[in-house]
């Protein structure tokens, strides 16, 4: 299960909030909120890739967040 606490910290550190990240990803904010509230278990691969791209995550950071 993804490390959502760390993901939330990175989102804030990059100057985003959930609404802004969802907008950048091209998805409805309620969809992103629902996936986060569900523990991140239902993220699709393209969504993970989009989060990694928009937050400029390193490979190491992405592994630690999405493959803890």
PyMOL Python script that loads the backbone (N, CA, C, O; Angstrom):
from pymol import cmd

cmd.read_pdbstr("""\
ATOM      1  N   UNK A   1       0.847  -1.172   0.000  1.00  0.00           N
ATOM      2  CA  UNK A   1       0.000   0.000   0.000  1.00  0.00           C
ATOM      3  C   UNK A   1       0.897   1.241   0.000  1.00  0.00           C
ATOM      4  O   UNK A   1       1.904   1.274   0.708  1.00  0.00           O
ATOM      5  N   UNK A   2       0.541   2.261  -0.788  1.00  0.00           N
ATOM      6  CA  UNK A   2       1.356   3.472  -0.857  1.00  0.00           C
ATOM      7  C   UNK A   2       1.483   4.182   0.490  1.00  0.00           C
ATOM      8  O   UNK A   2       0.596   4.115   1.340  1.00  0.00           O
ATOM      9  N   UNK A   3       2.603   4.855   0.652  1.00  0.00           N
ATOM     10  CA  UNK A   3       2.853   5.661   1.852  1.00  0.00           C
ATOM     11  C   UNK A   3       2.183   7.017   1.624  1.00  0.00           C
ATOM     12  O   UNK A   3       2.815   7.954   1.136  1.00  0.00           O
ATOM     13  N   UNK A   4       0.915   7.111   1.976  1.00  0.00           N
ATOM     14  CA  UNK A   4       0.128   8.306   1.689  1.00  0.00           C
ATOM     15  C   UNK A   4       0.540   9.509   2.522  1.00  0.00           C
ATOM     16  O   UNK A   4       0.394  10.649   2.081  1.00  0.00           O
ATOM     17  N   UNK A   5       1.050   9.268   3.717  1.00  0.00           N
ATOM     18  CA  UNK A   5       1.523  10.390   4.536  1.00  0.00           C
ATOM     19  C   UNK A   5       2.698  11.070   3.843  1.00  0.00           C
ATOM     20  O   UNK A   5       2.781  12.296   3.785  1.00  0.00           O
ATOM     21  N   UNK A   6       3.589  10.261   3.329  1.00  0.00           N
ATOM     22  CA  UNK A   6       4.741  10.827   2.617  1.00  0.00           C
ATOM     23  C   UNK A   6       4.285  11.508   1.328  1.00  0.00           C
ATOM     24  O   UNK A   6       4.763  12.595   1.002  1.00  0.00           O
ATOM     25  N   UNK A   7       3.377  10.889   0.601  1.00  0.00           N
ATOM     26  CA  UNK A   7       2.874  11.481  -0.633  1.00  0.00           C
ATOM     27  C   UNK A   7       2.236  12.833  -0.350  1.00  0.00           C
ATOM     28  O   UNK A   7       2.456  13.789  -1.095  1.00  0.00           O
ATOM     29  N   UNK A   8       1.459  12.924   0.704  1.00  0.00           N
ATOM     30  CA  UNK A   8       0.812  14.179   1.073  1.00  0.00           C
ATOM     31  C   UNK A   8       1.853  15.249   1.400  1.00  0.00           C
ATOM     32  O   UNK A   8       1.683  16.410   1.026  1.00  0.00           O
ATOM     33  N   UNK A   9       2.922  14.872   2.091  1.00  0.00           N
ATOM     34  CA  UNK A   9       3.994  15.827   2.399  1.00  0.00           C
ATOM     35  C   UNK A   9       4.671  16.321   1.120  1.00  0.00           C
ATOM     36  O   UNK A   9       4.965  17.509   0.988  1.00  0.00           O
ATOM     37  N   UNK A  10       4.914  15.416   0.190  1.00  0.00           N
ATOM     38  CA  UNK A  10       5.557  15.797  -1.064  1.00  0.00           C
ATOM     39  C   UNK A  10       4.651  16.715  -1.879  1.00  0.00           C
ATOM     40  O   UNK A  10       5.120  17.682  -2.478  1.00  0.00           O
ATOM     41  N   UNK A  11       3.366  16.415  -1.902  1.00  0.00           N
ATOM     42  CA  UNK A  11       2.410  17.276  -2.618  1.00  0.00           C
ATOM     43  C   UNK A  11       2.493  18.698  -2.072  1.00  0.00           C
ATOM     44  O   UNK A  11       2.573  19.656  -2.841  1.00  0.00           O
ATOM     45  N   UNK A  12       2.475  18.837  -0.759  1.00  0.00           N
ATOM     46  CA  UNK A  12       2.544  20.166  -0.135  1.00  0.00           C
ATOM     47  C   UNK A  12       3.898  20.824  -0.394  1.00  0.00           C
ATOM     48  O   UNK A  12       3.966  22.019  -0.680  1.00  0.00           O
ATOM     49  N   UNK A  13       4.972  20.046  -0.293  1.00  0.00           N
ATOM     50  CA  UNK A  13       6.319  20.584  -0.497  1.00  0.00           C
ATOM     51  C   UNK A  13       6.491  21.130  -1.910  1.00  0.00           C
ATOM     52  O   UNK A  13       7.215  22.103  -2.121  1.00  0.00           O
ATOM     53  N   UNK A  14       5.824  20.501  -2.879  1.00  0.00           N
ATOM     54  CA  UNK A  14       5.917  20.941  -4.266  1.00  0.00           C
ATOM     55  C   UNK A  14       4.978  22.123  -4.557  1.00  0.00           C
ATOM     56  O   UNK A  14       4.931  22.624  -5.680  1.00  0.00           O
ATOM     57  N   UNK A  15       4.237  22.559  -3.534  1.00  0.00           N
ATOM     58  CA  UNK A  15       3.374  23.715  -3.693  1.00  0.00           C
ATOM     59  C   UNK A  15       1.991  23.394  -4.246  1.00  0.00           C
ATOM     60  O   UNK A  15       1.267  24.281  -4.699  1.00  0.00           O
ATOM     61  N   UNK A  16       1.638  22.120  -4.203  1.00  0.00           N
ATOM     62  CA  UNK A  16       0.325  21.699  -4.676  1.00  0.00           C
ATOM     63  C   UNK A  16      -0.586  21.412  -3.493  1.00  0.00           C
ATOM     64  O   UNK A  16      -0.140  21.312  -2.351  1.00  0.00           O
ATOM     65  N   UNK A  17      -1.860  21.284  -3.792  1.00  0.00           N
ATOM     66  CA  UNK A  17      -2.819  20.657  -2.893  1.00  0.00           C
ATOM     67  C   UNK A  17      -3.498  19.578  -3.729  1.00  0.00           C
ATOM     68  O   UNK A  17      -3.214  19.450  -4.920  1.00  0.00           O
ATOM     69  N   UNK A  18      -4.376  18.813  -3.129  1.00  0.00           N
ATOM     70  CA  UNK A  18      -5.008  17.703  -3.845  1.00  0.00           C
ATOM     71  C   UNK A  18      -5.791  18.216  -5.054  1.00  0.00           C
ATOM     72  O   UNK A  18      -5.738  17.618  -6.129  1.00  0.00           O
ATOM     73  N   UNK A  19      -6.508  19.310  -4.882  1.00  0.00           N
ATOM     74  CA  UNK A  19      -7.305  19.866  -5.982  1.00  0.00           C
ATOM     75  C   UNK A  19      -6.415  20.256  -7.166  1.00  0.00           C
ATOM     76  O   UNK A  19      -6.735  19.945  -8.314  1.00  0.00           O
ATOM     77  N   UNK A  20      -5.308  20.931  -6.888  1.00  0.00           N
ATOM     78  CA  UNK A  20      -4.409  21.375  -7.957  1.00  0.00           C
ATOM     79  C   UNK A  20      -3.742  20.191  -8.649  1.00  0.00           C
ATOM     80  O   UNK A  20      -3.590  20.189  -9.871  1.00  0.00           O
ATOM     81  N   UNK A  21      -3.343  19.182  -7.871  1.00  0.00           N
ATOM     82  CA  UNK A  21      -2.725  18.002  -8.468  1.00  0.00           C
ATOM     83  C   UNK A  21      -3.728  17.270  -9.357  1.00  0.00           C
ATOM     84  O   UNK A  21      -3.382  16.850 -10.461  1.00  0.00           O
ATOM     85  N   UNK A  22      -4.952  17.116  -8.892  1.00  0.00           N
ATOM     86  CA  UNK A  22      -5.985  16.464  -9.698  1.00  0.00           C
ATOM     87  C   UNK A  22      -6.197  17.224 -11.008  1.00  0.00           C
ATOM     88  O   UNK A  22      -6.341  16.618 -12.069  1.00  0.00           O
ATOM     89  N   UNK A  23      -6.216  18.542 -10.923  1.00  0.00           N
ATOM     90  CA  UNK A  23      -6.390  19.364 -12.116  1.00  0.00           C
ATOM     91  C   UNK A  23      -5.240  19.140 -13.096  1.00  0.00           C
ATOM     92  O   UNK A  23      -5.468  18.979 -14.295  1.00  0.00           O
ATOM     93  N   UNK A  24      -4.016  19.128 -12.593  1.00  0.00           N
ATOM     94  CA  UNK A  24      -2.843  18.880 -13.442  1.00  0.00           C
ATOM     95  C   UNK A  24      -2.918  17.500 -14.084  1.00  0.00           C
ATOM     96  O   UNK A  24      -2.515  17.324 -15.234  1.00  0.00           O
ATOM     97  N   UNK A  25      -3.436  16.517 -13.338  1.00  0.00           N
ATOM     98  CA  UNK A  25      -3.536  15.152 -13.846  1.00  0.00           C
ATOM     99  C   UNK A  25      -4.679  14.984 -14.827  1.00  0.00           C
ATOM    100  O   UNK A  25      -4.720  14.006 -15.574  1.00  0.00           O
ATOM    101  N   UNK A  26      -5.615  15.936 -14.834  1.00  0.00           N
ATOM    102  CA  UNK A  26      -6.758  15.852 -15.723  1.00  0.00           C
ATOM    103  C   UNK A  26      -7.866  14.940 -15.204  1.00  0.00           C
ATOM    104  O   UNK A  26      -8.635  14.367 -15.976  1.00  0.00           O
ATOM    105  N   UNK A  27      -7.928  14.818 -13.868  1.00  0.00           N
ATOM    106  CA  UNK A  27      -8.996  14.018 -13.270  1.00  0.00           C
ATOM    107  C   UNK A  27      -9.790  14.879 -12.307  1.00  0.00           C
ATOM    108  O   UNK A  27      -9.322  15.931 -11.871  1.00  0.00           O
ATOM    109  N   UNK A  28     -10.981  14.436 -11.980  1.00  0.00           N
ATOM    110  CA  UNK A  28     -11.808  15.160 -11.034  1.00  0.00           C
ATOM    111  C   UNK A  28     -11.193  15.049  -9.640  1.00  0.00           C
ATOM    112  O   UNK A  28     -10.680  13.997  -9.259  1.00  0.00           O
ATOM    113  N   UNK A  29     -11.249  16.135  -8.892  1.00  0.00           N
ATOM    114  CA  UNK A  29     -10.654  16.127  -7.552  1.00  0.00           C
ATOM    115  C   UNK A  29     -11.293  15.076  -6.662  1.00  0.00           C
ATOM    116  O   UNK A  29     -10.614  14.495  -5.815  1.00  0.00           O
ATOM    117  N   UNK A  30     -12.592  14.817  -6.835  1.00  0.00           N
ATOM    118  CA  UNK A  30     -13.253  13.814  -6.002  1.00  0.00           C
ATOM    119  C   UNK A  30     -12.688  12.418  -6.271  1.00  0.00           C
ATOM    120  O   UNK A  30     -12.638  11.580  -5.370  1.00  0.00           O
ATOM    121  N   UNK A  31     -12.271  12.175  -7.493  1.00  0.00           N
ATOM    122  CA  UNK A  31     -11.662  10.884  -7.830  1.00  0.00           C
ATOM    123  C   UNK A  31     -10.354  10.710  -7.082  1.00  0.00           C
ATOM    124  O   UNK A  31     -10.098   9.651  -6.510  1.00  0.00           O
ATOM    125  N   UNK A  32      -9.525  11.746  -7.084  1.00  0.00           N
ATOM    126  CA  UNK A  32      -8.240  11.657  -6.391  1.00  0.00           C
ATOM    127  C   UNK A  32      -8.448  11.539  -4.882  1.00  0.00           C
ATOM    128  O   UNK A  32      -7.788  10.730  -4.230  1.00  0.00           O
ATOM    129  N   UNK A  33      -9.355  12.334  -4.325  1.00  0.00           N
ATOM    130  CA  UNK A  33      -9.652  12.232  -2.897  1.00  0.00           C
ATOM    131  C   UNK A  33     -10.114  10.823  -2.538  1.00  0.00           C
ATOM    132  O   UNK A  33      -9.675  10.257  -1.536  1.00  0.00           O
ATOM    133  N   UNK A  34     -10.994  10.264  -3.352  1.00  0.00           N
ATOM    134  CA  UNK A  34     -11.536   8.925  -3.080  1.00  0.00           C
ATOM    135  C   UNK A  34     -10.428   7.863  -3.116  1.00  0.00           C
ATOM    136  O   UNK A  34     -10.406   6.954  -2.286  1.00  0.00           O
ATOM    137  N   UNK A  35      -9.526   7.985  -4.069  1.00  0.00           N
ATOM    138  CA  UNK A  35      -8.443   7.010  -4.163  1.00  0.00           C
ATOM    139  C   UNK A  35      -7.488   7.144  -2.982  1.00  0.00           C
ATOM    140  O   UNK A  35      -6.987   6.141  -2.473  1.00  0.00           O
ATOM    141  N   UNK A  36      -7.237   8.357  -2.548  1.00  0.00           N
ATOM    142  CA  UNK A  36      -6.376   8.562  -1.387  1.00  0.00           C
ATOM    143  C   UNK A  36      -7.052   8.064  -0.113  1.00  0.00           C
ATOM    144  O   UNK A  36      -6.407   7.436   0.727  1.00  0.00           O
ATOM    145  N   UNK A  37      -8.332   8.337   0.031  1.00  0.00           N
ATOM    146  CA  UNK A  37      -9.061   7.882   1.217  1.00  0.00           C
ATOM    147  C   UNK A  37      -9.166   6.361   1.255  1.00  0.00           C
ATOM    148  O   UNK A  37      -9.316   5.773   2.326  1.00  0.00           O
ATOM    149  N   UNK A  38      -9.087   5.725   0.090  1.00  0.00           N
ATOM    150  CA  UNK A  38      -9.128   4.264   0.009  1.00  0.00           C
ATOM    151  C   UNK A  38      -7.761   3.630   0.223  1.00  0.00           C
ATOM    152  O   UNK A  38      -7.577   2.436  -0.013  1.00  0.00           O
ATOM    153  N   UNK A  39      -6.815   4.426   0.666  1.00  0.00           N
ATOM    154  CA  UNK A  39      -5.485   3.902   0.946  1.00  0.00           C
ATOM    155  C   UNK A  39      -4.576   3.852  -0.271  1.00  0.00           C
ATOM    156  O   UNK A  39      -3.460   3.339  -0.191  1.00  0.00           O
ATOM    157  N   UNK A  40      -5.042   4.380  -1.393  1.00  0.00           N
ATOM    158  CA  UNK A  40      -4.222   4.389  -2.602  1.00  0.00           C
ATOM    159  C   UNK A  40      -4.149   3.048  -3.298  1.00  0.00           C
ATOM    160  O   UNK A  40      -3.353   2.867  -4.220  1.00  0.00           O
ATOM    161  N   UNK A  41      -4.973   2.104  -2.868  1.00  0.00           N
ATOM    162  CA  UNK A  41      -4.935   0.760  -3.443  1.00  0.00           C
ATOM    163  C   UNK A  41      -5.497   0.708  -4.856  1.00  0.00           C
ATOM    164  O   UNK A  41      -5.196  -0.224  -5.602  1.00  0.00           O
ATOM    165  N   UNK A  42      -6.299   1.679  -5.235  1.00  0.00           N
ATOM    166  CA  UNK A  42      -6.987   1.634  -6.521  1.00  0.00           C
ATOM    167  C   UNK A  42      -6.369   2.559  -7.577  1.00  0.00           C
ATOM    168  O   UNK A  42      -6.998   2.839  -8.598  1.00  0.00           O
ATOM    169  N   UNK A  43      -5.137   3.036  -7.334  1.00  0.00           N
ATOM    170  CA  UNK A  43      -4.484   3.863  -8.342  1.00  0.00           C
ATOM    171  C   UNK A  43      -4.214   3.020  -9.586  1.00  0.00           C
ATOM    172  O   UNK A  43      -3.768   1.876  -9.496  1.00  0.00           O
ATOM    173  N   UNK A  44      -4.491   3.604 -10.737  1.00  0.00           N
ATOM    174  CA  UNK A  44      -4.141   2.967 -11.997  1.00  0.00           C
ATOM    175  C   UNK A  44      -2.697   3.356 -12.314  1.00  0.00           C
ATOM    176  O   UNK A  44      -2.202   4.369 -11.821  1.00  0.00           O
ATOM    177  N   UNK A  45      -2.033   2.565 -13.123  1.00  0.00           N
ATOM    178  CA  UNK A  45      -0.629   2.828 -13.437  1.00  0.00           C
ATOM    179  C   UNK A  45      -0.429   4.217 -14.043  1.00  0.00           C
ATOM    180  O   UNK A  45       0.534   4.905 -13.705  1.00  0.00           O
ATOM    181  N   UNK A  46      -1.324   4.633 -14.928  1.00  0.00           N
ATOM    182  CA  UNK A  46      -1.157   5.950 -15.540  1.00  0.00           C
ATOM    183  C   UNK A  46      -1.286   7.055 -14.504  1.00  0.00           C
ATOM    184  O   UNK A  46      -0.661   8.107 -14.643  1.00  0.00           O
ATOM    185  N   UNK A  47      -2.092   6.832 -13.457  1.00  0.00           N
ATOM    186  CA  UNK A  47      -2.246   7.836 -12.404  1.00  0.00           C
ATOM    187  C   UNK A  47      -0.971   7.948 -11.577  1.00  0.00           C
ATOM    188  O   UNK A  47      -0.543   9.047 -11.225  1.00  0.00           O
ATOM    189  N   UNK A  48      -0.373   6.810 -11.273  1.00  0.00           N
ATOM    190  CA  UNK A  48       0.895   6.819 -10.543  1.00  0.00           C
ATOM    191  C   UNK A  48       1.962   7.532 -11.376  1.00  0.00           C
ATOM    192  O   UNK A  48       2.708   8.365 -10.862  1.00  0.00           O
ATOM    193  N   UNK A  49       2.024   7.199 -12.658  1.00  0.00           N
ATOM    194  CA  UNK A  49       3.005   7.847 -13.538  1.00  0.00           C
ATOM    195  C   UNK A  49       2.763   9.356 -13.614  1.00  0.00           C
ATOM    196  O   UNK A  49       3.715  10.136 -13.628  1.00  0.00           O
ATOM    197  N   UNK A  50       1.510   9.764 -13.662  1.00  0.00           N
ATOM    198  CA  UNK A  50       1.172  11.177 -13.718  1.00  0.00           C
ATOM    199  C   UNK A  50       1.584  11.893 -12.427  1.00  0.00           C
ATOM    200  O   UNK A  50       2.120  13.000 -12.471  1.00  0.00           O
ATOM    201  N   UNK A  51       1.332  11.262 -11.292  1.00  0.00           N
ATOM    202  CA  UNK A  51       1.740  11.841 -10.005  1.00  0.00           C
ATOM    203  C   UNK A  51       3.254  11.993  -9.962  1.00  0.00           C
ATOM    204  O   UNK A  51       3.766  13.038  -9.562  1.00  0.00           O
ATOM    205  N   UNK A  52       3.965  10.954 -10.373  1.00  0.00           N
ATOM    206  CA  UNK A  52       5.433  10.998 -10.385  1.00  0.00           C
ATOM    207  C   UNK A  52       5.917  12.149 -11.265  1.00  0.00           C
ATOM    208  O   UNK A  52       6.804  12.907 -10.871  1.00  0.00           O
ATOM    209  N   UNK A  53       5.333  12.277 -12.453  1.00  0.00           N
ATOM    210  CA  UNK A  53       5.739  13.339 -13.375  1.00  0.00           C
ATOM    211  C   UNK A  53       5.432  14.730 -12.841  1.00  0.00           C
ATOM    212  O   UNK A  53       6.288  15.613 -12.877  1.00  0.00           O
ATOM    213  N   UNK A  54       4.211  14.929 -12.343  1.00  0.00           N
ATOM    214  CA  UNK A  54       3.815  16.270 -11.899  1.00  0.00           C
ATOM    215  C   UNK A  54       4.506  16.705 -10.617  1.00  0.00           C
ATOM    216  O   UNK A  54       4.664  17.901 -10.372  1.00  0.00           O
ATOM    217  N   UNK A  55       4.916  15.756  -9.804  1.00  0.00           N
ATOM    218  CA  UNK A  55       5.614  16.096  -8.564  1.00  0.00           C
ATOM    219  C   UNK A  55       7.135  16.013  -8.714  1.00  0.00           C
ATOM    220  O   UNK A  55       7.875  16.243  -7.758  1.00  0.00           O
ATOM    221  N   UNK A  56       7.587  15.684  -9.918  1.00  0.00           N
ATOM    222  CA  UNK A  56       9.030  15.555 -10.193  1.00  0.00           C
ATOM    223  C   UNK A  56       9.721  14.631  -9.195  1.00  0.00           C
ATOM    224  O   UNK A  56      10.786  14.951  -8.665  1.00  0.00           O
ATOM    225  N   UNK A  57       9.101  13.484  -8.948  1.00  0.00           N
ATOM    226  CA  UNK A  57       9.671  12.533  -7.997  1.00  0.00           C
ATOM    227  C   UNK A  57      10.867  11.810  -8.602  1.00  0.00           C
ATOM    228  O   UNK A  57      10.875  11.487  -9.790  1.00  0.00           O
ATOM    229  N   UNK A  58      11.864  11.564  -7.784  1.00  0.00           N
ATOM    230  CA  UNK A  58      12.969  10.728  -8.218  1.00  0.00           C
ATOM    231  C   UNK A  58      12.497   9.275  -8.224  1.00  0.00           C
ATOM    232  O   UNK A  58      11.457   8.950  -7.652  1.00  0.00           O
ATOM    233  N   UNK A  59      13.252   8.429  -8.859  1.00  0.00           N
ATOM    234  CA  UNK A  59      12.905   7.005  -8.872  1.00  0.00           C
ATOM    235  C   UNK A  59      12.876   6.473  -7.447  1.00  0.00           C
ATOM    236  O   UNK A  59      11.986   5.704  -7.084  1.00  0.00           O
ATOM    237  N   UNK A  60      13.844   6.880  -6.643  1.00  0.00           N
ATOM    238  CA  UNK A  60      13.902   6.429  -5.246  1.00  0.00           C
ATOM    239  C   UNK A  60      12.677   6.892  -4.463  1.00  0.00           C
ATOM    240  O   UNK A  60      12.071   6.108  -3.732  1.00  0.00           O
ATOM    241  N   UNK A  61      12.313   8.156  -4.613  1.00  0.00           N
ATOM    242  CA  UNK A  61      11.121   8.668  -3.921  1.00  0.00           C
ATOM    243  C   UNK A  61       9.866   7.926  -4.371  1.00  0.00           C
ATOM    244  O   UNK A  61       9.026   7.553  -3.552  1.00  0.00           O
ATOM    245  N   UNK A  62       9.749   7.717  -5.670  1.00  0.00           N
ATOM    246  CA  UNK A  62       8.565   7.004  -6.186  1.00  0.00           C
ATOM    247  C   UNK A  62       8.492   5.596  -5.616  1.00  0.00           C
ATOM    248  O   UNK A  62       7.414   5.137  -5.235  1.00  0.00           O
ATOM    249  N   UNK A  63       9.617   4.911  -5.553  1.00  0.00           N
ATOM    250  CA  UNK A  63       9.630   3.557  -4.970  1.00  0.00           C
ATOM    251  C   UNK A  63       9.209   3.588  -3.499  1.00  0.00           C
ATOM    252  O   UNK A  63       8.406   2.768  -3.056  1.00  0.00           O
ATOM    253  N   UNK A  64       9.752   4.529  -2.763  1.00  0.00           N
ATOM    254  CA  UNK A  64       9.451   4.589  -1.322  1.00  0.00           C
ATOM    255  C   UNK A  64       7.997   4.967  -1.065  1.00  0.00           C
ATOM    256  O   UNK A  64       7.426   4.557  -0.055  1.00  0.00           O
ATOM    257  N   UNK A  65       7.398   5.732  -1.949  1.00  0.00           N
ATOM    258  CA  UNK A  65       5.999   6.118  -1.770  1.00  0.00           C
ATOM    259  C   UNK A  65       5.063   5.015  -2.259  1.00  0.00           C
ATOM    260  O   UNK A  65       4.137   4.623  -1.548  1.00  0.00           O
ATOM    261  N   UNK A  66       5.300   4.521  -3.456  1.00  0.00           N
ATOM    262  CA  UNK A  66       4.338   3.599  -4.062  1.00  0.00           C
ATOM    263  C   UNK A  66       4.649   2.116  -3.854  1.00  0.00           C
ATOM    264  O   UNK A  66       3.792   1.262  -4.084  1.00  0.00           O
ATOM    265  N   UNK A  67       5.868   1.814  -3.422  1.00  0.00           N
ATOM    266  CA  UNK A  67       6.247   0.410  -3.178  1.00  0.00           C
ATOM    267  C   UNK A  67       6.933   0.262  -1.817  1.00  0.00           C
ATOM    268  O   UNK A  67       8.050  -0.248  -1.737  1.00  0.00           O
ATOM    269  N   UNK A  68       6.265   0.707  -0.750  1.00  0.00           N
ATOM    270  CA  UNK A  68       6.944   0.647   0.557  1.00  0.00           C
ATOM    271  C   UNK A  68       7.115  -0.775   1.059  1.00  0.00           C
ATOM    272  O   UNK A  68       7.666  -0.987   2.139  1.00  0.00           O
TER     273      UNK A  68
END
""", "prot")
cmd.dss("prot")
cmd.show_as("cartoon", "prot")
cmd.util.cbc("prot")
cmd.orient("prot")
